[in-house]
């Protein structure tokens, strides 16, 4: 089977068919000719060592091999003719032709080769009788090598897969698989005549078995042993599981500002509960978090850790991502047919997408993910293809302020170049500041040096309360087995607190005349509080969210989104009077520069960038002078 799988596999399938036919005739007392048995397909599984795509050579042609990778695209299911019936137009001679492989065609004779009684050669031509041919389902996949297997500086390689019959529609883009297949060749030329005469062939894999892997990044299956389930149930009964999970998030990162940040990321990994209303309206349960602040505050490290721990995760950078790369694109293949290729948010369906340098994205690309963040769908209407793709993902984004460092005298809208429409889609927004404090700097410096000094020891990566491998499986177990709901007491408390928060924000806007609310407190924020409460209950594998969960959700919301929308005058050392003096100076400078507005619009910042830079420098000099 390993050396000649192409000739051996049909014997296995025919033997299985004959065995079932014999069993049915013996049990039903019917004749063998009266029993109709469909064709069998043998699906193979093997524990042999895998070969990477870079190790495939000409020596493996027509051999049975096992190759791991990630499915990056899937074509639509087509009907492949296994027996082609042709008939002569003159003498009505019928002939059957059999293609040699899933990617190979068949050569139809130009003239009829039947022996005629009238003339030596029949002048007729063959035509295909489509209704008399036999077909099977066939699908073409594209397998790409795993990201961790790609050498430094190399591009990831991919290869085509041909699956048929019962292996069709078994996987979706983003699935990690190990395929058992026959290495074959096909003609990839556009014109058949040129391709036939060319000795250069394109390799592909004829799949005989697909095994969906449960380890590694990407989309995986969730299989838990009884021992693991008992361990997870014991962990869920721990009263301090919330604190343990928070401490296990990126344990190599230390600092007081990371405590609530790690708790929010733990809630993001667990997520809330998805709900489907009677009218089939879906309410999202995934939590979106935005980290915005100064450089060198470990924002990217948090994103990398989440990519490693989340059961399904995709990491991307905002500068190198486009709207089509994040959502979906329509690709034209060599045959001239269009098919959909899922982007990062489609590949991360059911998991987390980590977007670094979120502020560096173009405005048109950010608008493309509005629908994916709230409705969790991606609508496509291109090249005659109109469909809706699922993108049920949690978004963890990191961004820098518009001028490099966060200015505490400005609102969040002036510090980051993001519109209110996308800021309101984040459940929690954390402003990460690099505060210059002696005691804090000593503690962080000592922790960083300890990590560097112990980098070559056995336990180079500092582990938290829960290891990364166990944390990954526990997150997958909680997301799959638990879907909590709010109880009545928690719902009443959340309702009253939501009304109080809206009134508090309204009074604050009245006190600060002339300012606009960048992140409005609306029903989206109420639903965010519900999702955070449900995620806290999911950590304990509880079926309902209690009052304590709602109180912790309210606390996280206050220290993140509400605190982000307010300036912190205590960091300046001058209080409210200092901020008023700075704003009066700004008004004077704007009048001198020819601006008659209280806020500098974005179009002015882009068109008159040098004026805005001069204004910022004058503000800095005035602040130092005062």
BELPE-V505408 format. One record per residue. N is the residue number from 0. PHI is phi in radians with two decimals (none if undefined). Layout:
# BELPE-V505408
<<N PHI> <N PHI>>
This chain:
# BELPE-V505408
<<0 none> <1 -1.25> <2 -1.55> <3 -2.30> <4 -1.22> <5 -1.15> <6 -1.57> <7 -1.47> <8 -1.05> <9 -1.03> <10 -1.18> <11 -1.12> <12 -1.19> <13 -1.18> <14 -1.15> <15 -1.13> <16 -1.16> <17 -1.17> <18 -1.11> <19 -1.17> <20 -1.13> <21 -1.15> <22 -1.14> <23 -1.21> <24 -1.17> <25 -1.26> <26 -1.49> <27 -1.84> <28 1.00> <29 -1.85> <30 -1.32> <31 -1.10> <32 -1.30> <33 -1.53> <34 -1.60> <35 -1.77> <36 -2.06> <37 -1.24> <38 -1.20> <39 -1.65> <40 -2.24> <41 -1.50> <42 -1.81> <43 -1.71> <44 -2.35> <45 -2.59> <46 -1.88> <47 -1.25> <48 -1.17> <49 -1.48> <50 -1.97> <51 -1.36> <52 -1.11> <53 -1.30> <54 -1.63> <55 -1.31> <56 -2.27> <57 -1.16> <58 -1.20> <59 -1.61> <60 -1.14> <61 1.13> <62 -2.00> <63 -1.52> <64 -2.32> <65 -2.15> <66 -2.26> <67 -1.62> <68 2.91> <69 -2.13> <70 -1.33> <71 -1.90> <72 -2.75> <73 -2.36> <74 -1.49> <75 -1.31> <76 -1.27> <77 -2.07> <78 -1.76> <79 -1.81> <80 -1.38> <81 -1.61> <82 -2.33> <83 -1.84> <84 -1.79> <85 -2.09> <86 -2.40> <87 -1.30> <88 -1.35> <89 -1.76> <90 -1.65> <91 1.05> <92 -1.26> <93 -1.85> <94 -2.43> <95 -1.91> <96 -2.07> <97 -2.10> <98 -1.15> <99 -1.45> <100 -2.81> <101 -1.17> <102 -1.78> <103 -1.68> <104 -1.67> <105 -2.47> <106 -1.62> <107 -1.53> <108 -1.01> <109 -1.22> <110 -2.20> <111 -1.23> <112 -1.81> <113 -1.37> <114 -1.44> <115 -1.75> <116 -1.38> <117 -1.53> <118 -2.29> <119 -1.19> <120 -2.11> <121 -1.37> <122 -1.39> <123 -1.31> <124 -2.12> <125 -1.49> <126 -2.18> <127 -1.46> <128 -1.66> <129 -1.13> <130 -1.31> <131 -1.79> <132 -1.36> <133 -1.90> <134 -2.23> <135 -2.36> <136 -1.35> <137 -2.48> <138 -2.45> <139 -1.90> <140 -2.01> <141 -2.19> <142 -1.81> <143 -2.06> <144 -1.17> <145 -1.10> <146 -1.05> <147 -1.26> <148 -1.62> <149 -1.46> <150 -1.13> <151 -1.12> <152 1.47> <153 -1.80> <154 -1.54> <155 -1.16> <156 -1.67> <157 -2.45> <158 -2.60> <159 -1.43> <160 -2.09> <161 -2.03> <162 -2.05> <163 -2.50> <164 0.92> <165 -1.38> <166 -1.57> <167 -1.31> <168 1.07> <169 -1.61> <170 -2.29> <171 -2.22> <172 -1.00> <173 1.76> <174 -1.44> <175 -1.50> <176 -2.37> <177 -2.25> <178 -1.74> <179 -1.85> <180 -2.55> <181 -1.77> <182 -1.32> <183 -2.33> <184 -2.26> <185 -2.57> <186 -1.45> <187 -1.77> <188 -1.18> <189 -1.23> <190 -1.71> <191 -1.11> <192 -1.16> <193 -1.16> <194 -1.18> <195 -1.21> <196 -1.40> <197 -1.48> <198 -1.41> <199 -1.50> <200 -2.05> <201 -1.80> <202 -1.35> <203 -2.66> <204 -2.01> <205 -1.63> <206 -1.35> <207 -1.96> <208 -2.95> <209 -2.20> <210 -2.06> <211 -1.40> <212 -1.39> <213 -1.92> <214 -2.09> <215 1.58> <216 -1.28> <217 1.48> <218 -1.41> <219 -2.27> <220 -1.60> <221 -2.01> <222 -2.17> <223 -2.08> <224 -1.37> <225 -1.02> <226 -1.13> <227 -1.17> <228 -1.15> <229 -1.11> <230 -1.15> <231 -1.19> <232 -1.15> <233 -1.18> <234 -1.11> <235 -1.16> <236 -1.38> <237 -1.23> <238 -1.18> <239 -1.85> <240 -1.17> <241 -1.12> <242 -1.19> <243 -1.14> <244 -1.12> <245 -1.15> <246 -1.22> <247 -1.45> <248 -1.37> <249 0.82> <250 -1.15> <251 -1.35> <252 -1.78> <253 -2.19> <254 2.40> <255 -1.14> <256 -1.22> <257 -1.57> <258 -1.14> <259 -1.20> <260 -1.13> <261 -1.17> <262 -1.13> <263 -1.14> <264 -1.19> <265 -1.09> <266 -1.14> <267 -1.12> <268 -1.12> <269 -1.31> <270 1.13> <271 -1.51> <272 -1.95> <273 -1.30> <274 -2.28> <275 -2.12> <276 -1.36> <277 -1.01> <278 -1.56> <279 1.20> <280 -1.38> <281 -1.78> <282 -1.88> <283 -1.27> <284 -2.01> <285 -1.42> <286 -1.83> <287 -1.88> <288 -2.28> <289 -2.06> <290 -1.85> <291 -2.24> <292 3.04> <293 -1.23> <294 -1.15> <295 1.06> <296 -2.08> <297 1.16> <298 -1.17> <299 -1.17> <300 -1.15> <301 -1.08> <302 -1.13> <303 -1.14> <304 -1.18> <305 -1.12> <306 -1.09> <307 -1.39> <308 -1.63> <309 -1.13> <310 -1.03> <311 -2.29> <312 -2.64> <313 -2.36> <314 -1.92> <315 -2.58> <316 -1.96> <317 -1.16> <318 -1.21> <319 -1.73> <320 -2.09> <321 -1.96> <322 -1.12> <323 -1.20> <324 -1.22> <325 -1.49> <326 -1.78> <327 -2.81> <328 -2.38> <329 -1.79> <330 -1.99> <331 -1.77> <332 -1.49> <333 -1.18> <334 -1.54> <335 1.52> <336 -1.67> <337 -1.68> <338 -2.55> <339 -1.48> <340 -2.18> <341 -1.21> <342 -1.56> <343 -1.14> <344 -1.28> <345 -1.36> <346 -1.16> <347 -1.60> <348 -0.99> <349 1.56> <350 -2.47> <351 -2.24> <352 -1.98> <353 -1.84> <354 -1.97> <355 -1.59> <356 0.91> <357 -1.12> <358 -1.31> <359 -1.46> <360 -1.24> <361 -1.24> <362 -1.09> <363 -1.15> <364 -1.28> <365 -1.21> <366 -1.12> <367 -1.15> <368 -1.72> <369 -1.04> <370 -1.13> <371 -1.19> <372 -1.38> <373 -1.86> <374 -1.38> <375 1.05> <376 -2.37> <377 -2.24> <378 -1.56> <379 -2.17> <380 -2.45> <381 -2.43> <382 0.90> <383 1.38> <384 -1.82> <385 -2.14> <386 -2.72> <387 -2.24> <388 -1.82> <389 -1.47> <390 -2.46> <391 -1.41> <392 -2.21> <393 -1.69> <394 -1.80> <395 -2.00> <396 -2.04> <397 -2.24> <398 -2.50> <399 -1.88> <400 -1.08> <401 -1.20> <402 -1.93> <403 1.69> <404 -2.05> <405 -1.34> <406 -1.77> <407 -1.25> <408 -1.44> <409 -1.86> <410 -1.40> <411 -1.18> <412 -1.18> <413 -1.45> <414 -1.49> <415 -2.30> <416 -1.52> <417 -2.20> <418 -1.42> <419 -1.09> <420 -1.08> <421 -1.59> <422 -1.15> <423 -1.23> <424 -1.48> <425 -1.59> <426 -1.24> <427 -2.39> <428 -2.13> <429 -1.83> <430 -1.71> <431 -1.72> <432 -1.82> <433 -1.67> <434 -1.41> <435 -1.54> <436 -2.26> <437 -1.10> <438 -1.10> <439 -1.17> <440 -1.12> <441 -1.11> <442 -1.13> <443 -1.18> <444 -1.11> <445 -1.13> <446 -1.15> <447 -1.12> <448 -1.15> <449 -1.08> <450 -1.12> <451 -1.25> <452 -1.23> <453 -1.72> <454 -1.25> <455 -1.74> <456 -1.49> <457 -1.13> <458 -1.75> <459 -1.21> <460 -1.61> <461 -1.17> <462 -1.60> <463 -1.53> <464 -1.17> <465 -2.21> <466 -1.19> <467 -1.13> <468 -1.15> <469 -1.18> <470 -1.10> <471 -1.09> <472 -1.23> <473 -1.18> <474 -1.11> <475 -1.11> <476 -1.16> <477 -1.17> <478 -1.18> <479 -1.53> <480 -1.77> <481 -2.32> <482 -2.49> <483 -1.27> <484 -2.31> <485 -1.28> <486 -1.49> <487 -1.15> <488 -1.13> <489 -1.15> <490 -1.14> <491 -1.13> <492 -1.10> <493 -1.14> <494 -1.11> <495 -1.16> <496 -1.22> <497 -1.13> <498 -1.11> <499 -1.13> <500 -1.14> <501 -1.11> <502 -1.17> <503 -1.10> <504 -1.16> <505 -1.12> <506 -1.14> <507 -1.13> <508 -1.19> <509 -1.16> <510 -1.21> <511 -1.85> <512 -1.15> <513 1.64> <514 -1.67> <515 -1.90> <516 -1.57> <517 -1.27> <518 -1.95> <519 -1.19> <520 -1.52> <521 -2.21> <522 -1.10> <523 -1.07> <524 -1.25> <525 -1.13> <526 -1.15> <527 -1.10> <528 -1.11> <529 -1.12> <530 -1.14> <531 -1.13> <532 -1.10> <533 -1.18> <534 -1.15> <535 -1.15> <536 -1.24> <537 -1.19> <538 -1.08> <539 -1.65> <540 0.98> <541 -1.60> <542 -1.44> <543 -2.49> <544 -1.59> <545 -1.76> <546 -1.11> <547 -1.11> <548 -1.14> <549 -1.15> <550 -1.12> <551 -1.18> <552 -1.10> <553 -1.12> <554 -1.14> <555 -1.09> <556 -1.19> <557 -1.23> <558 -1.38> <559 -1.91> <560 -1.17> <561 -1.16> <562 -1.21> <563 -1.21> <564 -1.42> <565 -2.12> <566 -1.34> <567 -2.00> <568 -1.20> <569 -1.16> <570 -1.25> <571 -1.52> <572 1.46> <573 -2.01> <574 1.34> <575 -1.14> <576 -1.10> <577 -1.12> <578 -1.13> <579 -1.12> <580 -1.11> <581 -1.14> <582 -1.19> <583 -1.11> <584 -1.13> <585 -1.11> <586 -1.05> <587 -1.11> <588 -1.16> <589 -1.14> <590 -1.16> <591 -1.21> <592 -1.46> <593 1.63> <594 -1.69> <595 -1.96> <596 -2.04> <597 -1.36> <598 -2.16> <599 -1.44> <600 -1.22> <601 -1.14> <602 -1.13> <603 -1.26> <604 -1.07> <605 -1.35> <606 -1.38> <607 -2.07> <608 -1.12> <609 -1.16> <610 -1.15> <611 -1.14> <612 -1.13> <613 -1.10> <614 -1.09> <615 -1.12> <616 -1.18> <617 -1.14> <618 -1.08> <619 -1.14> <620 -1.13> <621 -1.14> <622 -1.14> <623 -1.17> <624 -1.17> <625 -1.31>>
